[in-house]
Amino acid sequence: MNVTGRILAGAVSLVLMGAFGAAGQPARADSESNFKAADANRNGTLNRREFRVFIDKEAADGTGHAPMIQSLGMYNDAFDMVDANGDGQFSVNEVPPPPAENADENTR
């Protein structure tokens, strides 16, 4: 993964970890509310369009690096990173672990 990819992966992890915590449970009441508000079809998961709404709401709240994802327009890249099983839906069960602080330098 190149440097930009590692930065984005870290940013996505920080947004989602700030919102949901390590166990996939909402860490902030606002994040749970934002997730539910973004889940337009109320199926408990977010598709790409709903994920964008979620990131925008998290950015408005200043959660993690959501403002950076929003300002760079990297919603699709962020979604691709969190849709761990590739089903086109993001669920809290797919919250990634926080990035390692000392990532292998050879992966640039």
The 8 nearest C-alpha neighbors of each residue, nearest first, counted from 0:
[[1, 106, 107, 4, 5, 2, 3, 105],
 [2, 0, 107, 4, 3, 5, 106, 6],
 [1, 3, 5, 4, 107, 6, 0, 106],
 [4, 2, 6, 5, 1, 7, 0, 8],
 [3, 5, 7, 1, 2, 6, 0, 8],
 [4, 6, 8, 2, 3, 7, 9, 1],
 [7, 5, 3, 9, 4, 8, 10, 2],
 [6, 8, 10, 4, 9, 5, 11, 3],
 [9, 7, 5, 11, 10, 6, 4, 12],
 [8, 10, 12, 6, 7, 11, 98, 5],
 [9, 11, 7, 13, 64, 12, 8, 6],
 [12, 10, 14, 8, 13, 9, 77, 7],
 [13, 11, 9, 15, 97, 10, 14, 16],
 [12, 14, 16, 10, 11, 63, 15, 17],
 [15, 13, 63, 11, 17, 64, 12, 16],
 [14, 16, 18, 12, 17, 13, 19, 11],
 [15, 17, 20, 13, 19, 18, 14, 12],
 [18, 16, 14, 15, 13, 19, 20, 63],
 [17, 19, 15, 30, 16, 26, 27, 25],
 [20, 18, 25, 26, 24, 23, 16, 15],
 [21, 19, 16, 26, 22, 23, 17, 24],
 [20, 22, 23, 16, 19, 96, 94, 24],
 [21, 23, 24, 20, 19, 92, 94, 25],
 [24, 22, 91, 19, 21, 20, 92, 94],
 [23, 25, 19, 22, 20, 26, 91, 21],
 [26, 24, 19, 31, 27, 18, 20, 30],
 [25, 27, 19, 20, 18, 24, 17, 28],
 [28, 26, 30, 29, 25, 18, 31, 19],
 [27, 29, 31, 30, 32, 25, 26, 33],
 [30, 28, 32, 27, 31, 33, 60, 18],
 [31, 29, 33, 18, 27, 32, 28, 34],
 [30, 32, 34, 28, 33, 29, 25, 35],
 [31, 33, 29, 35, 30, 34, 36, 28],
 [34, 32, 30, 36, 31, 35, 53, 29],
 [35, 33, 31, 37, 32, 36, 53, 30],
 [34, 36, 38, 32, 37, 33, 31, 41],
 [37, 35, 33, 34, 38, 32, 39, 53],
 [36, 38, 49, 34, 53, 35, 52, 39],
 [39, 37, 35, 41, 36, 40, 45, 49],
 [38, 40, 41, 37, 36, 49, 35, 42],
 [39, 41, 42, 38, 43, 44, 45, 37],
 [42, 40, 38, 39, 43, 35, 44, 36],
 [41, 43, 44, 40, 38, 45, 39, 35],
 [42, 44, 41, 38, 90, 45, 35, 40],
 [45, 43, 90, 89, 42, 88, 38, 46],
 [46, 44, 89, 49, 88, 50, 38, 90],
 [45, 47, 88, 49, 48, 50, 87, 89],
 [48, 46, 50, 49, 51, 45, 78, 75],
 [47, 49, 51, 50, 46, 52, 45, 37],
 [48, 50, 52, 37, 45, 46, 51, 47],
 [51, 49, 53, 47, 45, 52, 48, 46],
 [50, 52, 54, 48, 53, 49, 74, 55],
 [51, 53, 49, 55, 50, 37, 54, 56],
 [52, 54, 50, 56, 37, 51, 55, 34],
 [55, 53, 57, 51, 56, 52, 65, 58],
 [56, 54, 58, 52, 53, 57, 51, 59],
 [55, 57, 59, 53, 58, 54, 33, 52],
 [56, 58, 54, 60, 62, 59, 55, 65],
 [59, 57, 66, 65, 61, 55, 60, 56],
 [58, 60, 56, 57, 61, 55, 66, 62],
 [59, 61, 57, 58, 62, 56, 29, 55],
 [62, 60, 58, 59, 57, 63, 66, 65],
 [63, 61, 57, 60, 58, 65, 14, 64],
 [64, 62, 14, 13, 65, 17, 61, 10],
 [63, 65, 67, 10, 66, 14, 62, 13],
 [64, 66, 58, 68, 67, 63, 14, 54],
 [67, 65, 58, 69, 64, 68, 70, 61],
 [68, 66, 70, 64, 69, 65, 71, 10],
 [69, 67, 65, 73, 71, 66, 70, 72],
 [68, 70, 72, 66, 67, 71, 65, 55],
 [69, 71, 67, 72, 68, 66, 73, 65],
 [72, 70, 68, 73, 69, 67, 74, 66],
 [73, 71, 69, 70, 74, 68, 75, 67],
 [74, 72, 68, 76, 71, 75, 77, 69],
 [73, 75, 77, 76, 72, 78, 51, 68],
 [76, 74, 78, 77, 73, 79, 47, 72],
 [75, 77, 79, 73, 78, 74, 80, 7],
 [76, 78, 74, 80, 75, 79, 11, 73],
 [77, 79, 75, 81, 80, 76, 82, 74],
 [80, 78, 76, 82, 77, 81, 75, 83],
 [81, 79, 77, 78, 82, 76, 83, 8],
 [80, 82, 78, 83, 79, 93, 77, 89],
 [83, 81, 89, 85, 79, 84, 80, 78],
 [84, 82, 81, 85, 93, 80, 79, 89],
 [83, 85, 86, 82, 93, 87, 88, 81],
 [86, 84, 82, 87, 83, 88, 79, 81],
 [85, 87, 88, 84, 82, 83, 89, 46],
 [88, 86, 85, 46, 82, 89, 47, 84],
 [89, 87, 46, 45, 86, 44, 82, 90],
 [90, 88, 45, 82, 44, 46, 81, 93],
 [89, 91, 44, 92, 93, 88, 45, 43],
 [90, 92, 23, 93, 94, 89, 24, 19],
 [93, 91, 90, 94, 23, 22, 89, 95],
 [92, 94, 91, 90, 83, 95, 81, 89],
 [95, 93, 91, 92, 23, 15, 81, 96],
 [96, 94, 12, 93, 97, 81, 15, 16],
 [95, 97, 98, 12, 94, 21, 16, 99],
 [96, 98, 12, 95, 99, 13, 9, 16],
 [99, 97, 9, 100, 96, 12, 8, 102],
 [100, 98, 102, 101, 97, 96, 9, 103],
 [99, 101, 102, 98, 97, 103, 9, 5],
 [100, 102, 99, 103, 104, 98, 105, 106],
 [103, 101, 99, 100, 104, 98, 106, 105],
 [102, 104, 105, 106, 101, 107, 99, 100],
 [105, 103, 106, 102, 107, 101, 2, 1],
 [104, 106, 103, 107, 102, 0, 1, 2],
 [107, 105, 104, 0, 103, 1, 102, 2],
 [106, 1, 0, 105, 2, 104, 103, 5]]
